[in-house]
């Protein structure tokens, strides 16, 4: 009965702030795990957990040398963690910035979105039929200004004819990436960072690796047309899916953009919703 009384007493002493504290910390850990799931960071995290587990074990069995090595490893672990997890930390901070403080709406007008996506997929289909290699980036909430500045500024209306002409073989802009922001082609011939993921198929060329690389560091939608096979691929959040048809590509692009628009609340909207909730509870 003593144990039961202690448990009941502990439950009674739990405050609302303590519950909120636990829920917030749990949510942070959950979101952190989601961000690193199925990445190299997941395996590194398992290694760190193993080291932490081995420290008391080595101390219990008087393994002095092993305990000293593990302890020193943990001592410099904070700096090592920042270095090793740099891509994941950057992606987490960008995700936080997008969800909390970004007021930008993308292709909010349904008619404009339909037109832009239609022009893109028409160009992609023609490029695929001609086996013309191409790399098209649709910017979302993460700004790609640093990437835009590596190419040639265009600031032109999105059209399938212009997109096809940009990727004509042996032209100056053919090998780079073309970036679309809202309903404008802002830049072409841009240079992209390649992914450092060693688990990617060796069959994928530079365009595909560049597409995965930029999708790992932003929420952009990246369309790739293979120069060898004409295969249409789409990279989103570090994942590359292949073998798209015109209809399938259009459907997935519209669904992703609509979903992001429907779930996106601006910072001001979040504040208004919070105030409304506070006022209604009074």
Secondary structure, DSSP 4 states (H G I P E B T S, - for coil): -HHHHHHHHHHHT--HHHHHHHHHHHHHHHHHHHHHTTSHHHHHHHHHHHHHHHHHHHHHTT-HHHHHHHHHHHHTHHHHHHHHTHHHHHHHHHHHHHHHT-----S-SHHHHHHHHHHHHHHHHHHHHTT--EEEEE--SS--HHHHTTSEEEEEE--HHHHHHHT-TTSTTTTSEEEEETTEEEEEEE--PPP--TTS-TT--HHHHHHHHHHHSS--EEEEE-TTT--EEEEETTEEE----HHHHHHHHHHHHHHHHHH---HHHHHHHHHHHHHHH-
